[in-house]
Amino acid sequence: MLVARLVGASGEVVGIERDAASIERAEARLAAAGLRNVNFLNTDVNNIVTDEPFDAAVGRFILMFLPDQISVLRSVAGLVRPGGVLAFQEPSWTAMLALGARLPLWYRTRHLIHETLLRSGANPEMGLALYPVFQEAGLPAPKMHLEMPLGSDADFIRLTSDLLSSLRPLAEQHRVSLEDLGDFDTLPDRICAEVIAASTEVSLIAVVGAWSRKPKDSPRSAD
């Protein structure tokens, strides 16, 4: 939706997604927002077929879940015109976990989310790995930026327990025990109380953004 607004009504955005149900939800959000310049392909990112090159390829929290990020980035770069932009955002958990160590319940909740991601095969530090991955995929070294939101209001704090709730089936699948967190229904309130009692702010996951331009003399542009 952000990219759709950037390119405007005369531009076109193509979203790639393997899960049909996710596409249905995305299309409903687009319709509610009045955006009509987005289409979706229900396919794998390595199997995109197009008649014309794209001006840019943008991805967020995608490479962290893929076993061969270099191959995927190289494949996507092949769809972008010479001089076009490749921009990806991926997480880095290290700073957030370090800052939250003083809050036992908040830290334990985040640690279990982190453990679930690790056991599922995801890379929670994919953000900092973007620098070498871009270059190994044949792209120039990317420009990079790290952002880590801080907050103390209840809605912001509850994002932690909401994230764990969404990952609960995955945690159970990979035998990550959540029992020491106590009653799941009261977990959001207990985390909020802990943060408020400490008179502090908590952070969300740090997000690393990296972007680079495809070389104009790229061998793929001559294909």
N, CA, C and O of each residue as an XYZ file, in Angstrom:
892
protein
N       0.830     -1.203      0.000
C       0.000      0.000      0.000
C       0.868      1.259      0.000
O       0.541      2.247     -0.658
N       1.965      1.217      0.734
C       2.887      2.356      0.740
C       3.468      2.583     -0.653
O       3.518      3.717     -1.131
N       3.902      1.515     -1.295
C       4.485      1.629     -2.641
C       3.426      2.083     -3.637
O       3.724      2.858     -4.545
N       2.195      1.609     -3.477
C       1.118      2.008     -4.378
C       0.896      3.512     -4.330
O       0.630      4.140     -5.356
N       1.006      4.090     -3.137
C       0.844      5.536     -3.008
C       2.048      6.283     -3.585
O       1.910      7.378     -4.131
N       3.230      5.674     -3.457
C       4.434      6.313     -3.991
C       4.397      6.411     -5.519
O       4.769      7.439     -6.086
N       3.952      5.349     -6.179
C       3.968      5.357     -7.645
C       2.787      6.111     -8.228
O       2.828      6.517     -9.389
N       1.739      6.306     -7.446
C       0.587      7.061     -7.911
C      -0.323      6.280     -8.841
O      -0.067      5.120     -9.163
N      -1.386      6.940     -9.264
C      -2.406      6.272    -10.073
C      -1.882      5.807    -11.425
O      -2.403      4.848    -11.995
N      -0.857      6.476    -11.943
C      -0.325      6.103    -13.254
C       0.680      4.956    -13.153
O       1.094      4.409    -14.175
N       1.074      4.590    -11.944
C       2.016      3.498    -11.750
C       1.299      2.193    -11.458
O       0.079      2.159    -11.297
N       2.065      1.133    -11.394
C       1.480     -0.186    -11.143
C       2.372     -0.957    -10.171
O       3.598     -0.941    -10.279
N       1.733     -1.623     -9.230
C       2.430     -2.449     -8.252
C       1.937     -3.885     -8.394
O       0.736     -4.132     -8.501
N       2.872     -4.821     -8.394
C       2.536     -6.246     -8.449
C       3.025     -6.895     -7.162
O       4.223     -6.902     -6.879
N       2.096     -7.438     -6.385
C       2.449     -8.128     -5.155
C       2.585     -9.614     -5.392
O       1.796    -10.206     -6.128
N       3.584    -10.219     -4.772
C       3.845    -11.651     -4.934
C       3.562    -12.349     -3.611
O       4.100    -11.955     -2.576
N       2.726    -13.377     -3.633
C       2.371    -14.086     -2.408
C       1.993    -15.532     -2.728
O       1.251    -15.794     -3.675
N       2.512    -16.468     -1.928
C       2.212    -17.890     -2.148
C       0.872    -18.310     -1.554
O       0.263    -19.274     -2.017
N       0.408    -17.586     -0.526
C      -0.797    -17.981      0.196
C      -2.012    -17.221     -0.331
O      -2.079    -15.996     -0.227
N      -2.972    -17.954     -0.897
C      -4.152    -17.321     -1.496
C      -4.976    -16.561     -0.466
O      -5.544    -15.514     -0.778
N      -5.049    -17.084      0.772
C      -5.835    -16.414      1.813
C      -5.232    -15.056      2.151
O      -5.963    -14.101      2.414
N      -3.912    -14.963      2.146
C      -3.256    -13.688      2.413
C      -3.564    -12.678      1.311
O      -3.732    -11.490      1.583
N      -3.637    -13.149      0.075
C      -3.979    -12.260     -1.031
C      -5.398    -11.730     -0.872
O      -5.659    -10.562     -1.160
N      -6.313    -12.575     -0.417
C      -7.689    -12.128     -0.203
C      -7.759    -11.021      0.836
O      -8.477    -10.037      0.658
N      -7.007    -11.186      1.930
C      -6.994    -10.162      2.969
C      -6.380     -8.861      2.444
O      -6.868     -7.769      2.735
N      -5.296     -8.998      1.662
C      -4.639     -7.818      1.113
C      -5.549     -7.077      0.140
O      -5.594     -5.847      0.140
N      -6.260     -7.812     -0.672
C      -7.166     -7.177     -1.638
C      -8.293     -6.435     -0.925
O      -8.737     -5.380     -1.379
N      -8.750     -6.991      0.191
C      -9.800     -6.315      0.965
C      -9.283     -5.013      1.553
O      -9.999     -4.011      1.563
N      -8.054     -5.014      2.042
C      -7.455     -3.789      2.591
C      -7.262     -2.745      1.496
O      -7.496     -1.558      1.723
N      -6.840     -3.175      0.321
C      -6.656     -2.243     -0.791
C      -7.979     -1.613     -1.203
O      -8.054     -0.411     -1.461
N      -9.019     -2.436     -1.262
C     -10.332     -1.919     -1.644
C     -10.824     -0.891     -0.631
O     -11.379      0.141     -1.006
N     -10.617     -1.178      0.658
C     -11.045     -0.248      1.707
C     -10.270      1.062      1.628
O     -10.795      2.120      1.974
N      -9.021      0.990      1.174
C      -8.190      2.190      1.066
C      -8.389      2.921     -0.260
O      -7.844      4.006     -0.462
N      -9.165      2.330     -1.159
C      -9.426      2.963     -2.445
C      -8.257      2.912     -3.413
O      -8.168      3.741     -4.319
N      -7.357      1.948     -3.234
C      -6.191      1.821     -4.116
C      -6.499      0.805     -5.221
O      -6.894     -0.329     -4.948
N      -6.311      1.234     -6.467
C      -6.671      0.381     -7.604
C      -5.481      0.089     -8.519
O      -5.654     -0.429     -9.622
N      -4.282      0.420     -8.059
C      -3.105      0.231     -8.918
C      -2.231     -0.935     -8.454
O      -1.028     -0.953     -8.714
N      -2.835     -1.902     -7.770
C      -2.102     -3.066     -7.272
C      -2.753     -4.347     -7.761
O      -3.970     -4.509     -7.672
N      -1.941     -5.251     -8.277
C      -2.388     -6.596     -8.644
C      -1.510     -7.610     -7.932
O      -0.377     -7.311     -7.555
N      -2.042     -8.814     -7.750
C      -1.291     -9.861     -7.058
C      -1.086    -11.071     -7.960
O      -1.931    -11.418     -8.785
N       0.075    -11.699     -7.767
C       0.353    -12.980     -8.399
C       0.486    -14.019     -7.299
O       1.293    -13.864     -6.383
N      -0.300    -15.071     -7.392
C      -0.245    -16.168     -6.416
C       0.832    -17.145     -6.881
O       0.542    -18.144     -7.539
N       2.093    -16.835     -6.521
C       3.215    -17.645     -6.991
C       4.388    -17.501     -6.042
O       4.344    -16.713     -5.098
N       5.431    -18.265     -6.299
C       6.668    -18.177     -5.530
C       7.524    -17.054     -6.096
O       7.478    -16.763     -7.291
N       8.303    -16.430     -5.225
C       9.112    -15.285     -5.650
C      10.155    -15.679     -6.699
O      10.619    -14.829     -7.458
N      10.524    -16.954     -6.746
C      11.487    -17.422     -7.742
C      10.846    -17.749     -9.085
O      11.546    -18.058    -10.049
N       9.512    -17.682     -9.154
C       8.818    -18.092    -10.381
C       8.019    -16.967    -11.017
O       6.990    -17.215    -11.646
N       8.483    -15.736    -10.858
C       7.768    -14.588    -11.410
C       8.067    -14.469    -12.902
O       9.225    -14.467    -13.320
N       7.011    -14.370    -13.687
C       7.160    -14.206    -15.138
C       6.594    -12.842    -15.523
O       5.467    -12.517    -15.151
N       7.358    -12.041    -16.262
C       6.901    -10.716    -16.668
C       7.410    -10.384    -18.064
O       8.491    -10.811    -18.467
N       6.612     -9.617    -18.789
C       7.009     -9.209    -20.140
C       7.874     -7.960    -20.122
O       8.640     -7.721    -21.055
N       7.756     -7.161    -19.067
C       8.499     -5.918    -18.970
C       9.250     -5.874    -17.643
O       8.765     -6.406    -16.645
N      10.427     -5.247    -17.618
C      11.171     -5.131    -16.361
C      10.500     -4.141    -15.419
O       9.812     -3.221    -15.860
N      10.701     -4.331    -14.137
C      10.168     -3.427    -13.121
C      11.154     -2.299    -12.851
O      12.360     -2.457    -13.038
N      10.632     -1.166    -12.412
C      11.489     -0.056    -12.004
C      12.111     -0.310    -10.635
O      13.178      0.216    -10.321
N      11.437     -1.115     -9.830
C      11.942     -1.381     -8.486
C      11.366     -2.682     -7.959
O      10.290     -3.116     -8.372
N      12.098     -3.297     -7.044
C      11.622     -4.468     -6.313
C      11.750     -4.156     -4.830
O      12.824     -3.780     -4.361
N      10.662     -4.311     -4.097
C      10.624     -3.954     -2.679
C      10.140     -5.151     -1.878
O       9.144     -5.781     -2.233
N      10.841     -5.463     -0.806
C      10.432     -6.584      0.044
C      10.589     -6.243      1.513
O      11.500     -5.503      1.884
N       9.711     -6.773      2.353
C       9.762     -6.505      3.797
C       9.508     -7.802      4.561
O       8.476     -8.448      4.381
N      10.464     -8.176      5.419
C      10.357     -9.391      6.230
C      10.070    -10.604      5.338
O       9.158    -11.386      5.605
N      10.859    -10.741      4.287
C      10.706    -11.847      3.341
C      11.948    -12.732      3.349
O      11.853    -13.946      3.526
N      13.101    -12.121      3.157
C      14.339    -12.893      3.043
C      14.630    -13.686      4.314
O      15.245    -14.751      4.244
N      14.198    -13.185      5.477
C      14.480    -13.861      6.736
C      13.860    -15.256      6.797
O      14.322    -16.103      7.562
N      12.828    -15.502      6.005
C      12.139    -16.791      6.032
C      12.589    -17.738      4.922
O      12.092    -18.861      4.834
N      13.520    -17.304      4.076
C      13.908    -18.104      2.919
C      15.278    -18.736      3.138
O      16.175    -18.081      3.669
N      15.460    -19.996      2.741
C      16.728    -20.691      2.994
C      17.886    -20.192      2.142
O      19.040    -20.285      2.561
N      17.602    -19.666      0.954
C      18.675    -19.209      0.059
C      18.382    -17.779     -0.369
O      17.863    -17.532     -1.457
N      18.725    -16.845      0.507
C      18.402    -15.446      0.243
C      19.148    -14.896     -0.965
O      18.612    -14.068     -1.703
N      20.366    -15.347     -1.170
C      21.171    -14.837     -2.275
C      20.555    -15.213     -3.612
O      20.482    -14.389     -4.524
N      20.114    -16.457     -3.726
C      19.487    -16.907     -4.962
C      18.206    -16.127     -5.250
O      17.942    -15.746     -6.391
N      17.416    -15.895     -4.206
C      16.162    -15.158     -4.381
C      16.432    -13.723     -4.802
O      15.789    -13.214     -5.720
N      17.372    -13.071     -4.145
C      17.683    -11.685     -4.477
C      18.233    -11.577     -5.896
O      17.929    -10.624     -6.614
N      19.037    -12.547     -6.293
C      19.577    -12.561     -7.654
C      18.451    -12.735     -8.671
O      18.445    -12.096     -9.723
N      17.496    -13.610     -8.342
C      16.357    -13.842     -9.230
C      15.492    -12.594     -9.359
O      15.063    -12.239    -10.456
N      15.237    -11.931     -8.229
C      14.431    -10.715     -8.243
C      15.153     -9.608     -9.008
O      14.528     -8.858     -9.758
N      16.471     -9.507     -8.816
C      17.231     -8.480     -9.522
C      17.115     -8.639    -11.031
O      17.164     -7.657    -11.772
N      16.961     -9.879    -11.482
C      16.809    -10.134    -12.905
C      15.522     -9.568    -13.484
O      15.396     -9.438    -14.701
N      14.551     -9.225    -12.614
C      13.275     -8.668    -13.063
C      13.276     -7.141    -13.088
O      12.325     -6.514    -13.554
N      14.357     -6.558    -12.580
C      14.442     -5.103    -12.462
C      15.283     -4.537    -13.602
O      16.307     -5.114    -13.968
N      14.858     -3.427    -14.153
C      15.594     -2.806    -15.251
C      16.960     -2.309    -14.774
O      17.120     -1.996    -13.595
N      17.937     -2.232    -15.666
C      19.230     -1.646    -15.292
C      19.050     -0.230    -14.748
O      18.360      0.590    -15.353
N      19.667      0.049    -13.614
C      19.499      1.333    -12.964
C      18.316      1.384    -12.021
O      18.127      2.374    -11.315
N      17.508      0.316    -12.000
C      16.355      0.261    -11.102
C      16.775     -0.032     -9.669
O      17.931     -0.359     -9.402
N      15.836      0.089     -8.764
C      16.107      0.007     -7.328
C      15.661     -1.333     -6.752
O      14.607     -1.860     -7.110
N      16.480     -1.873     -5.854
C      16.084     -3.011     -5.023
C      16.169     -2.559     -3.573
O      17.227     -2.123     -3.120
N      15.068     -2.659     -2.847
C      15.001     -2.183     -1.468
C      14.330     -3.232     -0.597
O      13.231     -3.697     -0.900
N      14.999     -3.598      0.486
C      14.458     -4.605      1.399
C      14.575     -4.133      2.835
O      15.532     -3.455      3.208
N      13.580     -4.507      3.638
C      13.609     -4.285      5.076
C      13.562     -5.638      5.776
O      12.713     -6.476      5.475
N      14.483     -5.838      6.712
C      14.539     -7.080      7.473
C      14.891     -6.753      8.928
O      15.419     -5.676      9.206
N      14.605     -7.668      9.857
C      14.781     -7.352     11.277
C      16.182     -7.599     11.811
O      16.994     -8.302     11.209
N      16.431     -6.990     12.967
C      17.601     -7.307     13.779
C      17.145     -7.286     15.235
O      16.745     -6.240     15.746
N      17.204     -8.433     15.904
C      16.653     -8.568     17.256
C      17.660     -8.214     18.353
O      17.250     -7.993     19.493
N      18.944     -8.151     18.057
C      19.970     -8.058     19.094
C      19.769     -6.876     20.031
O      19.750     -7.057     21.249
N      19.620     -5.673     19.491
C      19.505     -4.473     20.319
C      18.250     -4.510     21.178
O      18.290     -4.141     22.352
N      17.136     -4.953     20.601
C      15.886     -4.986     21.351
C      15.974     -5.923     22.548
O      15.535     -5.574     23.644
N      16.538     -7.107     22.347
C      16.664     -8.061     23.447
C      17.589     -7.521     24.533
O      17.337     -7.717     25.722
N      18.646     -6.850     24.130
C      19.578     -6.287     25.112
C      18.900     -5.195     25.939
O      19.092     -5.137     27.154
N      18.120     -4.339     25.305
C      17.458     -3.245     26.014
C      16.360     -3.750     26.953
O      16.051     -3.109     27.957
N      15.776     -4.896     26.620
C      14.660     -5.393     27.417
C      15.036     -6.320     28.550
O      14.154     -6.829     29.242
N      16.312     -6.553     28.758
C      16.746     -7.524     29.768
C      16.340     -7.108     31.182
O      16.249     -7.953     32.073
N      16.097     -5.812     31.392
C      15.748     -5.335     32.735
C      14.289     -5.604     33.094
O      13.889     -5.402     34.240
N      13.492     -6.056     32.127
C      12.069     -6.333     32.336
C      11.835     -7.830     32.152
O      11.678     -8.283     31.018
N      11.808     -8.607     33.230
C      11.809    -10.080     33.119
C      10.679    -10.660     32.263
O      10.940    -11.498     31.400
N       9.431    -10.232     32.482
C       8.315    -10.823     31.739
C       8.347    -10.393     30.281
O       8.171    -11.218     29.385
N       8.571     -9.112     30.038
C       8.658     -8.623     28.657
C       9.799     -9.333     27.931
O       9.641     -9.773     26.792
N      10.946     -9.439     28.597
C      12.106    -10.080     27.984
C      11.816    -11.544     27.701
O      12.148    -12.041     26.624
N      11.201    -12.244     28.652
C      10.912    -13.673     28.446
C       9.966    -13.874     27.270
O      10.130    -14.809     26.485
N       8.982    -12.999     27.152
C       8.040    -13.101     26.037
C       8.755    -12.906     24.706
O       8.559    -13.680     23.769
N       9.580    -11.875     24.629
C      10.327    -11.632     23.402
C      11.324    -12.758     23.114
O      11.518    -13.140     21.960
N      11.943    -13.277     24.152
C      12.891    -14.377     23.974
C      12.192    -15.600     23.370
O      12.757    -16.271     22.505
N      10.976    -15.891     23.818
C      10.247    -17.046     23.292
C       9.828    -16.831     21.837
O       9.809    -17.775     21.047
N       9.496    -15.597     21.489
C       9.215    -15.294     20.078
C      10.472    -15.533     19.243
O      10.420    -16.155     18.182
N      11.585    -15.034     19.735
C      12.868    -15.193     19.058
C      13.215    -16.663     18.899
O      13.655    -17.086     17.830
N      13.023    -17.443     19.949
C      13.324    -18.875     19.912
C      12.430    -19.594     18.908
O      12.885    -20.494     18.202
N      11.172    -19.202     18.844
C      10.242    -19.812     17.884
C      10.704    -19.558     16.454
O      10.684    -20.464     15.621
N      11.116    -18.333     16.172
C      11.606    -18.001     14.834
C      12.846    -18.814     14.487
O      12.964    -19.337     13.379
N      13.769    -18.920     15.437
C      14.995    -19.684     15.198
C      14.691    -21.144     14.896
O      15.239    -21.710     13.950
N      13.830    -21.750     15.685
C      13.521    -23.169     15.495
C      12.761    -23.431     14.206
O      12.821    -24.531     13.656
N      12.042    -22.414     13.720
C      11.303    -22.586     12.471
C      12.199    -22.407     11.248
O      11.766    -22.632     10.118
N      13.461    -21.996     11.479
C      14.394    -21.825     10.373
C      14.546    -20.397      9.894
O      15.302    -20.143      8.956
N      13.838    -19.446     10.523
C      13.955    -18.041     10.129
C      15.244    -17.442     10.682
O      15.834    -17.970     11.624
N      15.670    -16.338     10.086
C      16.882    -15.647     10.517
C      16.511    -14.292     11.121
O      16.291    -13.338     10.376
N      16.434    -14.181     12.467
C      16.042    -12.915     13.097
C      17.059    -11.794     12.909
O      16.755    -10.638     13.205
N      18.256    -12.107     12.426
C      19.278    -11.080     12.197
C      19.499    -10.834     10.704
O      20.574    -10.402     10.290
N      18.479    -11.111      9.910
C      18.613    -10.948      8.467
C      18.935     -9.502      8.086
O      19.590     -9.261      7.072
N      18.477     -8.540      8.892
C      18.701     -7.142      8.553
C      20.166     -6.799      8.392
O      20.558     -6.193      7.394
N      20.983     -7.183      9.371
C      22.404     -6.868      9.303
C      23.133     -7.704      8.259
O      24.240     -7.363      7.843
N      22.502     -8.813      7.833
C      23.111     -9.653      6.803
C      22.857     -9.122      5.395
O      23.415     -9.646      4.431
N      22.026     -8.089      5.262
C      21.698     -7.574      3.936
C      22.918     -7.019      3.209
O      23.008     -7.108      1.984
N      23.852     -6.448      3.958
C      25.027     -5.847      3.321
C      25.823     -6.865      2.501
O      26.077     -6.613      1.324
N      26.230     -8.013      3.077
C      26.939     -8.999      2.256
C      26.036     -9.713      1.257
O      26.482    -10.072      0.168
N      24.758     -9.925      1.622
C      23.850    -10.651      0.735
C      23.629     -9.889     -0.565
O      23.633    -10.495     -1.637
N      23.438     -8.578     -0.496
C      23.285     -7.776     -1.710
C      24.488     -7.960     -2.630
O      24.335     -8.150     -3.837
N      25.670     -7.902     -2.055
C      26.879     -7.985     -2.868
C      27.088     -9.382     -3.440
O      27.531     -9.534     -4.578
N      26.767    -10.401     -2.647
C      26.913    -11.771     -3.153
C      25.895    -12.073     -4.248
O      26.092    -12.982     -5.055
N      24.799    -11.301     -4.271
C      23.801    -11.462     -5.333
C      24.171    -10.670     -6.583
O      23.421    -10.665     -7.559
N      25.334     -9.994     -6.560
C      25.808     -9.260     -7.735
C      25.390     -7.813     -7.778
O      25.497     -7.168     -8.821
N      24.904     -7.277     -6.640
C      24.477     -5.883     -6.578
C      25.535     -5.033     -5.878
O      26.352     -5.562     -5.125
N      25.527     -3.729     -6.119
C      26.455     -2.858     -5.378
C      26.141     -2.895     -3.885
O      25.016     -3.196     -3.486
N      27.138     -2.587     -3.072
C      26.921     -2.520     -1.624
C      25.761     -1.570     -1.336
O      25.753     -0.448     -1.842
N      24.790     -1.987     -0.542
C      23.603     -1.150     -0.332
C      23.827     -0.026      0.663
O      24.691     -0.116      1.535
N      23.046      1.029      0.526
C      22.928      2.029      1.572
C      21.989      1.454      2.624
O      20.995      0.813      2.282
N      22.295      1.678      3.912
C      21.531      1.012      4.959
C      21.114      1.988      6.051
O      21.763      3.005      6.294
N      20.004      1.638      6.702
C      19.447      2.469      7.763
C      18.786      1.548      8.777
O      18.088      0.608      8.397
N      19.000      1.810     10.071
C      18.379      1.018     11.129
C      17.430      1.904     11.917
O      17.772      3.026     12.292
N      16.223      1.383     12.166
C      15.219      2.130     12.929
C      14.609      1.215     13.977
O      14.269      0.068     13.686
N      14.468      1.728     15.213
C      13.885      0.932     16.290
C      12.910      1.800     17.079
O      13.339      2.616     17.895
N      11.611      1.641     16.852
C      10.621      2.467     17.542
C      10.601      2.181     19.048
O      10.806      1.046     19.478
N      10.350      3.234     19.843
C      10.201      3.113     21.284
C       8.827      3.638     21.674
O       8.301      4.558     21.048
N       8.250      3.040     22.721
C       6.948      3.506     23.166
C       6.609      3.007     24.556
O       7.246      2.088     25.071
N       5.590      3.625     25.166
C       5.190      3.230     26.515
C       3.682      3.152     26.695
O       3.213      2.807     27.779
N       2.904      3.466     25.647
C       1.457      3.373     25.792
C       1.017      1.916     25.673
O       1.753      1.077     25.154
N      -0.175      1.627     26.151
C      -0.645      0.240     26.257
C      -0.707     -0.456     24.906
O      -0.304     -1.613     24.787
N      -1.207      0.238     23.886
C      -1.322     -0.392     22.567
C       0.048     -0.781     22.023
O       0.207     -1.843     21.421
N       1.026      0.080     22.236
C       2.388     -0.204     21.776
C       2.954     -1.409     22.517
O       3.536     -2.301     21.900
N       2.785     -1.440     23.837
C       3.322     -2.544     24.641
C       2.669     -3.865     24.270
O       3.331     -4.902     24.236
N       1.374     -3.829     23.992
C       0.636     -5.063     23.691
C       1.046     -5.702     22.372
O       0.704     -6.856     22.118
N       1.770     -4.977     21.531
C       2.223     -5.567     20.274
C       3.088     -6.804     20.526
O       3.126     -7.721     19.706
N       3.786     -6.820     21.677
C       4.635     -7.966     22.008
C       3.803     -9.218     22.245
O       4.080    -10.271     21.671
N       2.779     -9.104     23.093
C       1.939    -10.273     23.365
C       1.097    -10.638     22.147
O       0.804    -11.814     21.931
N       0.703     -9.646     21.346
C      -0.045     -9.940     20.117
C       0.801    -10.769     19.156
O       0.310    -11.708     18.530
N       2.077    -10.410     19.049
C       2.971    -11.151     18.157
C       3.133    -12.592     18.628
O       3.106    -13.521     17.820
N       3.298    -12.775     19.921
C       3.429    -14.140     20.438
C       2.150    -14.935     20.203
O       2.210    -16.121     19.879
N       1.005    -14.299     20.362
C      -0.265    -14.991     20.126
C      -0.368    -15.480     18.685
O      -0.838    -16.587     18.425
N       0.076    -14.642     17.756
C       0.009    -15.039     16.346
C       0.966    -16.188     16.039
O       0.727    -16.978     15.126
N       2.064    -16.274     16.817
C       3.060    -17.323     16.585
C       2.842    -18.549     17.471
O       3.608    -19.510     17.398
N       1.814    -18.522     18.295
C       1.594    -19.627     19.246
C       1.505    -20.998     18.572
O       2.128    -21.944     19.055
N       0.752    -21.141     17.470
C       0.731    -22.453     16.808
C       2.115    -22.887     16.329
O       2.456    -24.067     16.399
N       2.906    -21.939     15.845
C       4.258    -22.262     15.379
C       5.142    -22.657     16.555
O       5.964    -23.565     16.436
N       4.980    -21.987     17.683
C       5.750    -22.330     18.879
C       5.429    -23.757     19.327
O       6.329    -24.524     19.668
N       4.165    -24.099     19.322
C       3.765    -25.453     19.719
C       4.292    -26.488     18.734
O       4.707    -27.578     19.127
N       4.272    -26.136     17.456
C       4.777    -27.052     16.429
C       6.250    -27.364     16.635
O       6.688    -28.490     16.399
N       7.020    -26.369     17.077
C       8.464    -26.545     17.255
C       8.854    -26.763     18.722
O      10.014    -26.611     19.102
N       7.866    -27.119     19.521
C       8.093    -27.500     20.926
C       8.783    -26.402     21.737
O       9.698    -26.671     22.516
N       8.338    -25.185     21.544
C       8.784    -24.067     22.376
C       7.765    -23.908     23.496
O       6.620    -23.538     23.235
N       8.156    -24.179     24.731
C       7.233    -24.134     25.857
C       6.921    -22.698     26.261
O       7.824    -21.882     26.449
N       5.637    -22.403     26.389
C       5.188    -21.074     26.798
C       4.595    -21.094     28.209
O       4.034    -20.096     28.661
N       4.719    -22.218     28.895
C       4.048    -22.402     30.176
C       4.521    -21.430     31.244
O       3.724    -21.010     32.083
N       5.801    -21.061     31.236
C       6.300    -20.199     32.308
C       5.826    -18.756     32.184
O       6.141    -17.925     33.036
N       5.056    -18.444     31.107
C       4.477    -17.112     30.978
C       3.175    -16.986     31.757
O       2.641    -15.888     31.911
N       2.663    -18.118     32.249
C       1.425    -18.091     33.009
C       0.200    -17.983     32.115
O       0.226    -18.377     30.949
N      -0.872    -17.441     32.680
C      -2.149    -17.322     31.977
C      -2.000    -16.425     30.750
O      -1.634    -15.255     30.866
N      -2.289    -16.985     29.571
C      -2.130    -16.237     28.326
C      -3.118    -15.074     28.241
O      -2.807    -14.033     27.661
N      -4.305    -15.252     28.816
C      -5.312    -14.196     28.738
C      -4.902    -12.945     29.507
O      -5.274    -11.832     29.136
N      -4.144    -13.129     30.569
C      -3.728    -11.971     31.376
C      -2.325    -11.467     31.016
O      -1.859    -10.472     31.571
N      -1.661    -12.152     30.095
C      -0.286    -11.779     29.744
C      -0.166    -10.330     29.279
O       0.732     -9.634     29.752
N      -1.024     -9.831     28.375
C      -0.881     -8.432     27.944
C      -0.943     -7.445     29.107
O      -0.148     -6.507     29.169
N      -1.887     -7.653     30.031
C      -2.015     -6.741     31.169
C      -0.814     -6.828     32.092
O      -0.376     -5.813     32.635
N      -0.279     -8.021     32.278
C       0.877     -8.174     33.163
C       2.128     -7.533     32.569
O       2.934     -6.949     33.293
N       2.286     -7.642     31.257
C       3.429     -6.983     30.614
C       3.291     -5.468     30.731
O       4.263     -4.779     31.040
N       2.082     -4.942     30.486
C       1.860     -3.505     30.609
C       2.168     -3.032     32.026
O       2.808     -1.997     32.213
N       1.712     -3.788     33.022
C       1.950     -3.400     34.415
C       3.439     -3.380     34.734
O       3.910     -2.505     35.461
N       4.177     -4.340     34.192
C       5.618     -4.391     34.428
C       6.313     -3.171     33.838
O       7.177     -2.576     34.482
N       5.941     -2.796     32.619
C       6.575     -1.647     31.959
C       6.215     -0.352     32.679
O       7.074      0.504     32.889
N       4.951     -0.207     33.057
C       4.510      1.005     33.748
C       5.195      1.136     35.103
O       5.609      2.228     35.492
N       5.314      0.018     35.823
C       5.962      0.042     37.135
C       7.425      0.448     37.026
O       7.968      1.065     37.943
N       8.066      0.105     35.913
C       9.477      0.438     35.718
C       9.656      1.860     35.198
O      10.784      2.340     35.084
N       8.541      2.543     34.878
C       8.590      3.914     34.353
C       9.598      4.033     33.216
O      10.516      4.852     33.250
N       9.394      3.180     32.202
C      10.343      3.138     31.094
C       9.609      2.946     29.776
O       8.387      2.800     29.748
N      10.350      2.949     28.711
C       9.827      2.635     27.394
C      10.359      1.281     26.962
O      11.396      0.821     27.439
N       9.629      0.651     26.051
C      10.114     -0.591     25.457
C      10.249     -0.376     23.953
O       9.715      0.583     23.396
N      10.959     -1.269     23.323
C      11.214     -1.118     21.891
C      10.527     -2.218     21.106
O      10.245     -3.296     21.630
N      10.270     -1.933     19.868
C       9.874     -2.966     18.927
C      11.139     -3.497     18.264
O      12.246     -3.048     18.558
N      10.960     -4.440     17.383
C      12.094     -5.027     16.678
C      12.760     -3.957     15.813
O      12.087     -3.205     15.107
N      14.080     -3.901     15.877
C      14.808     -2.989     15.003
C      14.677     -3.470     13.559
O      14.809     -4.659     13.269
N      14.418     -2.530     12.673
C      14.255     -2.855     11.249
C      15.390     -2.213     10.471
O      15.628     -1.010     10.579
N      16.084     -3.018      9.691
C      17.175     -2.533      8.845
C      16.668     -2.406      7.411
O      16.171     -3.369      6.827
N      16.799     -1.223      6.863
C      16.456     -1.009      5.469
C      17.726     -0.945      4.635
O      18.701     -0.306      5.030
N      17.716     -1.604      3.486
C      18.875     -1.591      2.587
C      18.388     -1.396      1.156
O      17.421     -2.028      0.732
N      19.061     -0.520      0.415
C      18.676     -0.356     -0.981
C      19.904     -0.142     -1.854
O      20.932      0.369     -1.408
N      19.768     -0.542     -3.093
C      20.857     -0.424     -4.058
C      20.257     -0.335     -5.452
O      19.117     -0.743     -5.675
N      21.029      0.201     -6.385
C      20.582      0.242     -7.784
C      21.243     -0.872     -8.581
O      22.429     -1.157     -8.415
N      20.469     -1.484     -9.431
C      21.020     -2.518    -10.302
C      21.985     -1.862    -11.287
O      21.629     -0.871    -11.925
N      23.203     -2.397    -11.422
C      24.174     -1.794    -12.352
C      23.625     -1.708    -13.771
O      22.952     -2.622    -14.246
N      23.919     -0.611    -14.432
C      23.405     -0.439    -15.797
C      24.104     -1.348    -16.777
O      23.581     -1.611    -17.860
N      25.281     -1.836    -16.417
C      25.987     -2.757    -17.304
C      25.852     -4.188    -16.811
O      26.701     -5.029    -17.107
N      24.775     -4.477    -16.049
C      24.559     -5.830    -15.529
C      24.407     -6.824    -16.656
O      23.679     -6.550    -17.610
N      25.084     -8.004    -16.582
C      24.948     -9.011    -17.624
C      23.512     -9.428    -17.844
O      23.142     -9.792    -18.961
N      22.683     -9.383    -16.796
C      21.297     -9.811    -16.943
C      20.515     -8.858    -17.840
O      19.529     -9.259    -18.458
N      20.947     -7.596    -17.918
C      20.209     -6.647    -18.732
C      20.353     -6.926    -20.216
O      19.578     -6.417    -21.027
N      21.350     -7.739    -20.575
C      21.565     -8.055    -21.990
C      20.838     -9.316    -22.414
O      20.809     -9.659    -23.595
N      20.234    -10.024    -21.417
C      19.536    -11.263    -21.744
C      18.285    -10.993    -22.563
O      17.572    -11.928    -22.928
